[in-house]
Amino acid sequence: MAEKTTTTPATRVDRAASTRHQDDQTVAGRITIADGVVAKVAGIAAREVSGVYALGGGGARALGAIREAVNATDLTQGVKVEVGETQAAADLKVVVEYPAPIGRVADEVRDSVAGAIERLTGLDVVEVNVEIHDVHIADDEDEQTESRVA
C-alpha cells in the first residue's frame, strides 16, 4: 500500500501546538529605532540640563527661533546621531549660559543624553561628544520686561 504524504507550505511561524505557557510573551521579531527618534531623545535630555541655553550653531538657532514662533520647535536641532542595531553615538552642539561651569555642563549633558538613550531605546551608547559652540550672556534684550510706555 502506498503511503499518503502531505506537505504543508513553509511559513515563518511554527504552526505546531505550543508547549509555552500563556504568560510567556516572547514573540520573534525585530525592532528598528530611527535615527530621528534617538536624536529627539538626545535633544530633550540635553535641554533638561541646568546651564544649557540652547542647542545648535548660530544659523540653526536663528532658524529654530523662527520655528518656535510658529510653534514648530525642532527638538533635534544641534544633534547628530549614528544608530546601529545595538549601539548609538551622539554629537551635540551646546550653548552654555554664563556663568555656568562649562566642564560641568558638558559632563552633565553627556550623562543625561547617554542615560536617556539607554533607558528609552535599550541601545548601548558608545559615545556622546559635546561641542561647546557658544556662551550666552543674558542682557536687557533677553529679559521679557513690560514696556514703560502704553
C-alpha positions as CSV (number, residue, x, y, z in Angstrom):
1,M,0.0,0.0,0.0
2,A,1.3,3.4,-0.9
3,E,1.9,5.8,1.9
4,K,0.0,9.1,1.7
5,T,2.2,12.1,2.3
6,T,1.0,15.6,2.6
7,T,3.2,18.7,2.5
8,T,2.5,21.9,4.3
9,P,3.8,25.2,3.0
10,A,6.8,26.6,4.8
11,T,5.8,29.6,7.0
12,R,7.6,32.0,9.2
13,V,5.8,30.8,12.3
14,D,5.6,27.4,13.9
15,R,2.0,26.1,13.5
16,A,2.6,23.1,15.8
17,A,0.9,23.0,19.1
18,S,2.8,25.2,21.5
19,T,4.0,24.0,24.9
20,R,4.6,27.6,26.1
21,H,2.6,28.9,28.9
22,Q,0.1,31.8,28.4
23,D,2.2,34.1,30.5
24,D,5.3,33.8,28.2
25,Q,5.0,36.8,25.9
26,T,8.3,36.2,23.9
27,V,7.5,36.9,20.3
28,A,10.0,36.8,17.5
29,G,10.5,40.0,15.5
30,R,12.8,42.9,15.1
31,I,12.7,46.4,16.5
32,T,14.2,49.2,14.5
33,I,14.7,52.6,16.0
34,A,15.0,55.5,13.5
35,D,17.9,58.0,13.9
36,G,15.4,60.8,14.3
37,V,13.9,59.1,17.4
38,V,17.3,58.8,19.1
39,A,18.2,62.4,18.1
40,K,15.0,63.7,19.6
41,V,15.6,61.8,22.9
42,A,19.1,63.2,23.0
43,G,17.9,66.8,22.3
44,I,15.3,66.6,25.0
45,A,17.7,65.1,27.5
46,A,20.4,67.8,26.8
47,R,17.9,70.7,27.1
48,E,16.9,69.4,30.6
49,V,20.4,70.0,31.9
50,S,20.9,73.2,34.1
51,G,23.2,75.6,32.3
52,V,22.2,74.7,28.7
53,Y,20.9,77.7,27.0
54,A,20.3,76.2,23.5
55,L,21.5,73.6,21.1
56,G,23.0,74.2,17.6
57,G,25.1,76.7,15.9
58,G,24.2,80.3,15.1
59,G,22.3,79.6,11.8
60,A,20.5,76.6,13.3
61,R,19.4,78.7,16.3
62,A,18.1,81.5,14.1
63,L,16.1,79.0,12.1
64,G,15.0,77.5,15.4
65,A,13.7,80.8,16.6
66,I,11.5,81.1,13.5
67,R,10.2,77.6,14.1
68,E,9.4,78.4,17.7
69,A,7.5,81.5,16.6
70,V,5.2,79.3,14.5
71,N,5.0,76.6,17.3
72,A,7.1,74.0,15.4
73,T,10.1,73.5,17.7
74,D,12.8,71.2,16.3
75,L,14.0,69.0,19.2
76,T,16.8,67.6,17.1
77,Q,18.4,70.9,16.4
78,G,22.1,70.7,17.2
79,V,22.1,66.9,17.5
80,K,23.6,64.3,15.2
81,V,23.4,60.6,15.9
82,E,24.5,57.4,14.5
83,V,22.3,54.4,15.2
84,G,23.3,50.8,14.7
85,E,21.4,47.6,15.6
86,T,22.5,47.6,19.2
87,Q,24.6,50.8,19.6
88,A,24.3,54.5,19.3
89,A,26.6,57.6,19.3
90,A,25.6,61.2,19.5
91,D,27.2,64.6,18.8
92,L,25.7,67.7,20.3
93,K,26.4,71.4,19.8
94,V,25.6,73.3,23.0
95,V,25.3,76.9,24.0
96,V,26.1,77.3,27.7
97,E,24.5,80.0,29.9
98,Y,27.1,82.3,31.5
99,P,28.4,81.8,34.3
100,A,27.7,78.1,34.4
101,P,30.9,76.0,34.6
102,I,31.4,74.7,31.0
103,G,33.1,71.4,32.1
104,R,30.2,70.6,34.5
105,V,27.6,71.4,31.9
106,A,29.3,69.3,29.3
107,D,29.7,66.3,31.7
108,E,26.0,66.6,32.8
109,V,24.9,66.7,29.1
110,R,26.9,63.6,28.3
111,D,25.5,61.7,31.3
112,S,21.9,62.9,30.7
113,V,21.9,62.1,27.0
114,A,23.6,58.6,27.4
115,G,21.2,57.7,30.2
116,A,18.1,58.8,28.3
117,I,19.1,56.9,25.1
118,E,19.9,53.8,27.0
119,R,16.8,53.9,29.2
120,L,14.3,54.7,26.4
121,T,15.7,52.8,23.5
122,G,17.7,50.0,25.1
123,L,20.7,50.8,22.8
124,D,24.2,50.8,24.2
125,V,25.6,54.4,24.0
126,V,29.3,54.1,22.9
127,E,30.0,57.8,22.6
128,V,28.5,61.3,23.4
129,N,30.5,64.2,22.1
130,V,29.7,67.6,23.4
131,E,30.9,70.7,21.4
132,I,30.5,73.9,23.3
133,H,29.5,76.2,20.5
134,D,28.9,79.4,22.4
135,V,28.3,81.1,25.7
136,H,25.1,83.0,26.2
137,I,25.3,86.2,28.2
138,A,22.0,87.5,29.4
139,D,21.3,91.1,28.6
140,D,18.5,93.6,28.8
141,E,17.0,92.4,25.4
142,D,16.7,88.8,26.6
143,E,14.6,89.7,29.6
144,Q,10.9,89.9,28.9
145,T,10.0,93.2,30.7
146,E,6.9,95.2,30.4
147,S,7.1,98.3,28.2
148,R,7.3,101.6,30.0
149,V,5.0,103.3,27.5
150,A,1.5,102.3,26.7
